[in-house]
Amino acid sequence: MLHPPTGPVVPWHGVIGAYVAAILAIAIGLVVTQERRRRLFGGRRRSWFEGFLCASPWLTGFLVFGAGPIVFSMIISFCKYDILTPAQFIGAGNYVNLIGRHYDNVTKEMTANDPLFWKGLANTAFMIIGVPLGIVAGLALALLLDTQVRGLHVYRTIYYLPAIVPAVASFLLWLWIFSPSTGLLNQALRVIGVSDPPNWLQDPSWSKPALIIMGLWGVGGGMIIWLAGLKDIPESLYEAAAIDGANRLQRFLHVTLPLLSPYILFNMIMGLIHVFQIFESAFIMTDGGPADSTRFYAFKLFMEAFRYLNMGTASAMAWILFAVVLLITLFQLWLSKKWVHYGRD
């Protein structure tokens, strides 16, 4: 912008003093509460003191390296800050610049203040397609490996290996697989009769589906969770269903799936959180291209923070991301009351 917003410099000494004072107030409140409980319920030893003393290394680390940066990020999200100059408080300017709209005198219509923000959000939303695909693929793989065959542990190890391959190494491998001319995938497509296979990472229409396909390669990590869920289902339920005349498909639909619903919920929540954090694959494999088709939300956040040094904008994006993920997770938990069945139900 030609005229960036300005405001008062943030008084960091006062902020740090208020933060320390809040911590001391909480600590004093805890001490008073514990002493009052000790006197009311009896007891000579101050066992609570030993507990807090043992936990003090973790508490200190959390307050300094956890809660402190969180408070700093929240304050910075309302500031103009580029690391090189003091932070200036500008109110909700960063949020308005991200999600607001303005009237464009050239196009004579309302235009987003930051089109790349909405582009990154739309690209990230598209990747949600990979969550149910990963759940289905992981469950199918677990069902195949939940059988009594010779060398089962070897098969499980083989299918789990992609989940522990270093990310950069797997990305480089898939760069070769997705190569339009010499890649393994396009060579296989030509063999089966596809004369003009996709350009994958070089084509805006195929770049995101390519990353989804690559993500399915690591379903072995989720396979472990599915196997644990399958092992937790009592065999007596399958026997009772078979006696009632249920075939294999009916046993899967009416016994296996309902009892796996907590695991489905867990994988859905973790999968959606992972989708909103997609960054490494786009950064290493496509650098956000082609035509910003893989410029995901986390990728834009990284660019704002570490390439353009717009720390205020990046912090605002982080808090928007937190709010979106929190709302989606709460909605999933609320909706789960209608379809998730636990063992005690």
C-alpha positions in Angstrom: 0.0 0.0 0.0 1.2 3.5 -0.7 0.0 4.8 2.6 0.3 2.0 5.2 -1.5 2.5 8.5 0.4 3.9 11.4 -0.3 4.1 15.1 1.2 4.3 18.5 4.3 2.1 19.3 3.4 -0.9 21.5 4.8 -0.4 25.0 6.4 -3.8 25.4 7.8 -3.1 28.9 4.2 -2.6 30.1 2.9 -5.6 28.3 5.6 -7.9 29.8 5.0 -6.4 33.2 1.3 -7.0 32.9 2.0 -10.6 31.8 4.3 -11.3 34.7 1.8 -9.6 37.1 -1.0 -11.9 35.8 1.2 -15.0 36.3 2.0 -13.9 39.9 -1.7 -13.2 40.6 -2.6 -16.7 39.4 0.2 -18.2 41.4 -0.9 -16.4 44.6 -4.5 -17.4 44.0 -3.5 -21.0 43.7 -1.4 -20.8 46.9 -4.3 -19.2 48.8 -6.8 -21.7 47.5 -4.6 -24.7 48.3 -3.9 -23.4 51.8 -7.6 -22.8 52.4 -8.4 -26.4 51.3 -5.7 -27.8 53.5 -7.0 -26.0 56.6 -10.6 -27.0 55.8 -10.0 -30.7 55.1 -7.1 -31.1 57.5 -3.5 -32.3 56.8 -0.2 -31.1 58.0 1.9 -31.6 54.9 1.7 -29.2 52.0 1.7 -31.9 49.4 0.5 -29.4 46.8 3.8 -27.5 47.1 5.8 -30.6 46.1 3.5 -31.2 43.2 3.9 -27.6 41.8 7.7 -27.8 42.5 8.0 -31.0 40.4 5.9 -29.4 37.6 7.8 -26.1 37.8 10.3 -26.9 34.9 7.4 -27.6 32.6 5.3 -24.7 33.8 8.3 -22.3 33.4 8.9 -23.6 29.9 5.2 -23.3 29.0 4.9 -19.7 30.4 8.1 -18.5 28.6 8.0 -20.5 25.4 4.3 -21.4 25.0 1.9 -18.9 26.6 4.3 -16.0 26.1 4.5 -16.3 22.3 0.8 -16.9 22.1 0.1 -13.6 23.9 2.8 -11.9 21.7 1.1 -13.3 18.6 -2.3 -12.0 19.6 -0.9 -8.5 20.3 1.1 -8.5 17.0 -2.0 -9.4 15.0 -3.3 -5.9 15.9 -0.1 -4.2 14.9 2.0 -3.3 11.9 5.3 -5.1 12.6 8.2 -6.0 10.2 10.8 -7.0 12.8 13.1 -4.2 11.7 11.0 -1.4 13.2 9.0 -1.1 16.4 5.5 -2.6 16.4 2.8 0.0 15.9 -0.8 -0.6 17.0 -3.3 -0.3 14.2 -6.3 -2.0 15.6 -8.2 -4.5 13.4 -6.4 -3.2 10.2 -4.7 -6.5 9.5 -8.0 -8.4 9.7 -9.7 -5.9 7.5 -7.0 -6.1 4.9 -7.3 -9.9 4.9 -11.0 -10.5 4.9 -12.4 -7.1 3.9 -13.6 -5.9 0.5 -13.4 -2.6 -1.3 -15.0 -1.0 -4.4 -12.8 -1.2 -7.5 -13.2 2.0 -9.6 -11.8 0.1 -12.6 -14.0 -3.0 -12.6 -16.9 -1.1 -10.9 -17.5 -4.0 -8.5 -16.5 -5.1 -5.0 -13.1 -6.7 -4.8 -11.3 -8.5 -2.0 -8.6 -6.5 -0.3 -6.3 -9.6 -0.4 -7.4 -12.0 -3.2 -4.6 -14.4 -2.3 -6.1 -14.8 1.2 -9.3 -16.2 -0.3 -7.4 -18.1 -3.0 -5.3 -19.9 -0.3 -8.5 -20.6 1.7 -10.2 -22.0 -1.4 -7.2 -24.2 -2.3 -7.1 -25.5 1.3 -10.8 -26.3 1.3 -10.3 -28.3 -1.9 -7.8 -30.5 -0.2 -10.5 -31.6 2.3 -11.4 -34.1 -0.4 -8.4 -36.1 0.7 -9.7 -36.6 4.2 -12.5 -39.1 3.4 -10.3 -40.7 0.8 -7.6 -41.2 3.3 -10.1 -42.6 5.8 -11.5 -45.1 3.3 -8.0 -46.1 2.1 -6.6 -46.5 5.6 -9.6 -48.6 6.8 -9.5 -50.8 3.6 -5.9 -51.4 4.2 -6.5 -52.3 7.9 -9.3 -54.7 6.9 -6.9 -56.4 4.5 -4.2 -56.7 7.2 -6.6 -57.8 9.9 -6.5 -61.4 8.7 -4.7 -64.5 9.8 -2.2 -65.0 7.0 1.5 -66.0 7.0 4.0 -63.1 7.3 1.3 -60.6 8.4 3.8 -58.6 10.5 6.0 -58.2 7.4 3.1 -56.8 5.4 2.1 -54.4 8.1 5.7 -53.1 8.3 5.9 -52.6 4.6 2.6 -50.7 4.4 3.7 -48.6 7.4 7.1 -47.6 6.0 5.9 -44.7 3.8 4.5 -43.0 7.0 8.0 -42.7 8.5 9.9 -41.8 5.3 11.3 -38.2 5.8 9.1 -35.7 4.2 11.7 -34.1 1.9 12.8 -37.5 0.6 9.2 -38.5 -0.2 8.5 -35.2 -2.0 11.6 -35.6 -4.2 10.4 -39.2 -5.0 7.0 -38.0 -6.0 8.4 -35.2 -8.1 10.0 -37.9 -10.2 6.8 -40.0 -10.2 4.7 -36.9 -11.3 7.2 -36.0 -14.1 5.2 -35.5 -17.3 7.7 -37.1 -19.6 9.7 -39.7 -17.6 7.5 -40.1 -14.5 6.5 -43.6 -13.4 2.8 -42.6 -13.2 2.5 -41.2 -16.8 4.5 -44.0 -18.2 2.0 -46.4 -16.6 -0.9 -44.4 -18.0 0.6 -44.5 -21.5 1.0 -48.3 -21.2 -2.7 -48.7 -20.5 -3.7 -46.5 -23.5 -3.8 -42.9 -22.2 -2.2 -41.0 -25.0 -2.1 -37.6 -23.3 -1.6 -38.0 -19.5 -1.9 -35.0 -17.2 1.0 -32.7 -16.5 0.2 -33.1 -12.8 2.3 -30.5 -10.9 2.7 -28.3 -14.0 -1.1 -28.0 -14.6 -3.3 -25.9 -12.3 -6.2 -28.3 -12.8 -4.2 -31.3 -11.7 -1.7 -29.9 -9.1 -4.0 -30.3 -6.1 -5.4 -33.7 -7.1 -1.7 -34.8 -7.5 -1.0 -33.8 -3.9 -4.1 -35.6 -2.7 -2.8 -38.8 -4.5 0.6 -38.3 -2.9 -1.1 -38.0 0.5 -2.8 -41.4 0.1 0.7 -43.0 -0.1 1.0 -42.4 3.7 -2.2 -44.0 4.8 -0.2 -46.6 6.6 0.2 -44.2 9.5 -3.6 -44.2 10.0 -3.7 -47.9 9.4 -2.3 -48.5 12.9 -5.2 -46.7 14.5 -7.8 -48.6 12.4 -6.1 -51.9 13.3 -6.4 -51.0 17.0 -10.1 -50.3 16.5 -10.7 -53.5 14.7 -8.9 -55.5 17.4 -11.1 -53.9 20.0 -14.3 -55.2 18.5 -15.5 -58.4 20.3 -15.7 -61.5 18.1 -18.9 -62.4 19.9 -20.7 -59.6 18.1 -19.7 -61.0 14.7 -20.8 -64.5 15.8 -24.2 -63.2 17.0 -24.7 -61.3 13.7 -23.8 -64.4 11.7 -26.2 -66.5 13.7 -28.9 -64.0 12.9 -28.2 -64.5 9.2 -26.1 -61.4 8.5 -23.7 -61.7 5.6 -20.2 -60.2 5.5 -21.3 -56.9 4.1 -24.1 -56.6 6.7 -21.7 -57.4 9.5 -19.4 -54.7 8.3 -22.2 -52.1 8.0 -24.0 -52.9 11.3 -21.2 -54.1 13.5 -17.8 -52.9 12.3 -18.7 -49.3 11.2 -20.7 -48.4 14.3 -18.0 -49.6 16.7 -15.4 -47.8 14.6 -17.2 -44.5 14.7 -15.0 -43.0 17.5 -12.0 -43.8 15.3 -13.7 -42.3 12.3 -14.4 -39.1 14.3 -10.7 -38.9 15.5 -9.4 -39.4 12.0 -11.8 -36.8 10.6 -10.8 -34.2 13.2 -7.0 -34.8 12.8 -7.3 -35.0 9.0 -9.1 -31.6 8.8 -6.5 -30.0 11.1 -3.7 -31.5 9.0 -5.4 -30.1 5.8 -5.3 -26.5 7.2 -1.6 -27.0 8.0 -0.5 -28.2 4.5 2.7 -26.4 3.7 5.8 -28.6 3.1 4.6 -30.3 -0.1 3.6 -27.0 -1.7 6.8 -25.2 -0.6 9.1 -28.0 -1.9 7.3 -29.4 -4.9 5.5 -26.4 -6.5 6.4 -23.2 -4.6 2.7 -22.3 -4.6 2.3 -22.7 -8.3 1.3 -23.2 -11.0 -0.8 -20.0 -11.1 -1.2 -20.1 -7.3 -3.1 -23.3 -7.5 -1.2 -24.8 -4.6 -0.8 -21.5 -2.6 -2.5 -22.9 0.5 -3.4 -21.0 3.6 -0.4 -22.1 5.6 1.9 -21.3 2.6 0.6 -17.8 2.4 1.0 -17.4 6.1 4.6 -18.4 5.8 5.2 -16.1 2.9 3.7 -13.1 4.8 5.8 -13.8 7.9 9.2 -14.9 6.5 9.4 -13.5 3.0 7.6 -10.2 3.2 8.1 -9.7 7.0 4.5 -8.8 7.5 4.4 -10.3 11.0 1.2 -8.5 11.9 -0.6 -10.0 8.9 0.8 -13.4 9.5 -0.3 -13.4 13.2 -3.8 -12.3 12.1 -3.9 -15.2 9.7 -2.8 -17.5 12.4 -5.6 -16.4 14.7 -8.2 -16.7 11.9 -6.9 -20.2 11.2 -7.3 -21.0 14.9 -10.9 -19.7 14.9 -11.8 -21.7 11.8 -10.2 -25.0 13.1 -11.9 -24.5 16.5 -15.3 -23.9 15.0 -15.0 -26.9 12.6 -13.8 -29.1 15.5 -16.6 -28.0 17.8 -19.2 -28.6 15.0 -17.8 -32.1 14.4 -18.0 -32.9 18.2 -21.5 -31.6 18.3 -22.5 -33.6 15.2 -20.8 -36.7 16.6 -23.5 -37.1 19.2 -25.8 -38.2 16.5 -23.6 -40.9 14.9 -20.7 -41.8 17.1 -21.3 -44.9 19.3 -19.0 -45.8 22.2 -18.6 -49.2 23.8 -20.8 -48.2 26.7 -23.7 -47.1 24.5 
